[in-house]
Amino acid sequence: MTISMYQAAIPVSVHALNNLIGILEKGAKYAETKKIEPSVLLNSRLYPDMFPLC
């Protein structure tokens, strides 16, 4: 039985993107409850040489 590149890649990518949607929704909800501007969270870094999310 052979497996195509589509069958190997797309379901994994869809799952990862759905997880990312959930994380971003949680971040938006957190910003709303803490009354933080969402752009502050998007531009936050854990370390100075780290790239921001956006």
Backbone as ProteinMPNN parsed JSONL, in Angstrom:
{"seq_chain_A": "MTISMYQAAIPVSVHALNNLIGILEKGAKYAETKKIEPSVLLNSRLYPDMFPLC", "coords_chain_A": {"N_chain_A": [[0.844, -1.165, 0.0], [0.622, 2.162, -0.89], [1.407, 5.496, 0.118], [0.395, 8.793, -0.338], [1.968, 12.035, -0.786], [0.185, 14.016, -0.103], [-1.578, 12.677, 1.677], [0.208, 12.224, 3.725], [1.064, 14.759, 4.541], [-0.989, 16.808, 4.642], [-3.16, 16.205, 6.583], [-1.694, 16.375, 8.995], [-0.793, 19.013, 8.907], [-3.238, 20.423, 8.924], [-4.177, 19.723, 11.444], [-2.186, 20.913, 13.067], [-2.574, 23.626, 12.406], [-5.176, 23.999, 13.36], [-4.679, 23.696, 16.08], [-3.064, 25.95, 16.47], [-4.931, 27.976, 15.988], [-6.549, 27.634, 18.24], [-4.717, 28.308, 20.286], [-4.192, 31.005, 19.671], [-6.762, 32.066, 20.03], [-7.078, 31.66, 22.778], [-5.078, 33.37, 23.682], [-6.121, 35.836, 22.833], [-8.425, 35.936, 24.389], [-7.27, 36.003, 26.932], [-5.915, 38.483, 26.793], [-8.114, 40.14, 26.617], [-9.437, 39.705, 29.091], [-7.5, 40.565, 30.915], [-7.283, 43.14, 30.172], [-5.381, 44.001, 28.274], [-3.731, 45.364, 25.513], [-4.048, 43.656, 22.462], [-1.955, 43.809, 20.581], [0.282, 44.178, 22.131], [0.792, 41.67, 23.247], [1.307, 40.273, 20.89], [3.683, 41.396, 20.073], [5.418, 40.758, 22.069], [8.326, 39.324, 23.631], [10.269, 36.559, 24.762], [12.928, 36.666, 25.15], [15.515, 39.008, 24.398], [16.704, 38.665, 21.775], [14.864, 37.265, 20.381], [12.409, 36.67, 17.855], [9.379, 38.541, 17.359], [5.891, 37.471, 17.6], [4.291, 38.393, 15.496]], "CA_chain_A": [[0.0, 0.0, 0.0], [1.41, 3.384, -0.974], [0.823, 6.685, 0.738], [0.762, 9.968, -1.12], [2.466, 13.181, -0.014], [-1.002, 14.685, 0.431], [-2.039, 11.926, 2.842], [1.209, 12.326, 4.776], [1.32, 16.129, 4.989], [-2.139, 17.682, 4.862], [-3.825, 16.023, 7.878], [-0.819, 16.877, 10.056], [-0.813, 20.475, 8.816], [-4.558, 20.877, 9.36], [-4.207, 19.554, 12.898], [-1.32, 21.941, 13.644], [-3.22, 24.925, 12.237], [-6.301, 24.053, 14.299], [-4.089, 23.945, 17.396], [-2.631, 27.343, 16.477], [-6.148, 28.78, 16.148], [-6.93, 27.541, 19.652], [-3.755, 29.072, 21.082], [-4.422, 32.427, 19.422], [-8.029, 32.427, 20.671], [-6.811, 31.752, 24.218], [-4.319, 34.601, 23.884], [-7.043, 36.964, 22.686], [-9.285, 35.941, 25.574], [-6.421, 36.44, 28.04], [-5.708, 39.92, 26.64], [-9.385, 40.802, 26.912], [-9.729, 39.643, 30.528], [-6.491, 41.356, 31.627], [-7.336, 44.478, 29.588], [-4.107, 44.247, 27.601], [-3.861, 45.547, 24.062], [-3.559, 42.432, 21.807], [-0.681, 44.029, 19.884], [1.355, 44.032, 23.113], [1.113, 40.241, 23.312], [1.872, 39.843, 19.615], [5.045, 41.911, 19.945], [6.197, 40.351, 23.235], [9.431, 38.377, 23.416], [10.78, 35.951, 25.986], [14.339, 37.014, 25.216], [15.714, 40.135, 23.478], [17.036, 38.331, 20.392], [13.78, 36.439, 19.851], [11.501, 37.357, 16.939], [8.002, 38.617, 17.873], [4.943, 36.561, 16.935], [3.824, 38.932, 14.211]], "C_chain_A": [[0.897, 1.238, 0.0], [0.654, 4.536, -0.317], [1.307, 7.901, -0.05], [1.306, 11.063, -0.197], [1.302, 13.936, 0.613], [-1.461, 13.99, 1.716], [-1.067, 12.039, 4.009], [1.287, 13.732, 5.365], [0.069, 16.907, 5.397], [-2.843, 17.426, 6.192], [-2.997, 16.546, 9.056], [-0.845, 18.402, 10.077], [-2.144, 21.049, 9.295], [-4.662, 20.798, 10.877], [-3.372, 20.643, 13.583], [-1.957, 23.321, 13.535], [-4.432, 25.08, 13.155], [-5.802, 24.297, 15.721], [-3.651, 25.403, 17.522], [-3.829, 28.277, 16.646], [-6.574, 28.788, 17.615], [-6.004, 28.354, 20.55], [-3.98, 30.566, 20.901], [-5.729, 32.903, 20.046], [-7.856, 32.555, 22.186], [-6.031, 33.025, 24.54], [-5.198, 35.833, 23.786], [-7.956, 37.074, 23.9], [-8.512, 36.431, 26.804], [-6.219, 37.952, 27.987], [-6.98, 40.686, 26.986], [-9.664, 40.822, 28.406], [-8.754, 40.484, 31.341], [-6.438, 42.803, 31.143], [-5.97, 44.91, 29.035], [-4.393, 44.411, 26.12], [-3.296, 44.298, 23.369], [-2.221, 42.616, 21.094], [0.507, 43.911, 20.839], [1.77, 42.564, 23.207], [1.774, 39.756, 22.022], [3.325, 40.283, 19.451], [5.935, 41.55, 21.126], [7.258, 39.338, 22.846], [9.832, 37.793, 24.762], [12.233, 36.323, 26.228], [14.609, 38.078, 24.166], [16.01, 39.769, 22.03], [15.982, 37.441, 19.708], [12.892, 37.27, 18.906], [10.113, 37.439, 17.584], [7.086, 37.688, 17.083], [4.516, 37.085, 15.587], [4.936, 39.552, 13.408]], "O_chain_A": [[1.824, 1.34, 0.804], [-0.573, 4.53, -0.22], [2.487, 8.011, -0.381], [1.122, 11.013, 1.019], [1.414, 14.44, 1.731], [-1.704, 14.65, 2.727], [-1.481, 11.959, 5.165], [1.548, 13.887, 6.558], [0.085, 17.6, 6.414], [-3.11, 18.397, 6.9], [-3.551, 17.098, 10.007], [-0.911, 19.011, 11.145], [-2.165, 22.058, 10.0], [-5.181, 21.714, 11.515], [-3.812, 21.229, 14.573], [-1.885, 24.108, 14.479], [-4.687, 26.169, 13.669], [-6.436, 25.028, 16.482], [-3.846, 26.021, 18.568], [-3.743, 29.267, 17.374], [-6.921, 29.836, 18.16], [-6.467, 29.017, 21.478], [-3.96, 31.316, 21.877], [-5.8, 34.028, 20.542], [-8.423, 33.456, 22.803], [-6.291, 33.679, 25.549], [-5.044, 36.773, 24.566], [-8.228, 38.173, 24.382], [-9.045, 37.185, 27.618], [-6.336, 38.631, 29.007], [-6.919, 41.761, 27.583], [-10.086, 41.848, 28.94], [-9.142, 41.061, 32.357], [-5.644, 43.6, 31.643], [-5.486, 46.013, 29.291], [-5.202, 43.68, 25.547], [-2.165, 43.91, 23.661], [-1.434, 41.673, 21.012], [1.615, 43.582, 20.413], [2.961, 42.253, 23.241], [2.688, 38.932, 22.056], [4.105, 39.619, 18.769], [7.086, 41.984, 21.187], [7.115, 38.597, 21.874], [9.74, 38.468, 25.787], [12.712, 36.301, 27.362], [13.971, 38.052, 23.113], [15.603, 40.502, 21.128], [16.195, 36.938, 18.605], [12.661, 38.453, 19.156], [9.706, 36.511, 18.282], [7.462, 37.182, 16.025], [4.389, 36.319, 14.632], [4.701, 40.048, 12.306]]}, "name": "protein", "num_of_chains": 1, "seq": "MTISMYQAAIPVSVHALNNLIGILEKGAKYAETKKIEPSVLLNSRLYPDMFPLC"}
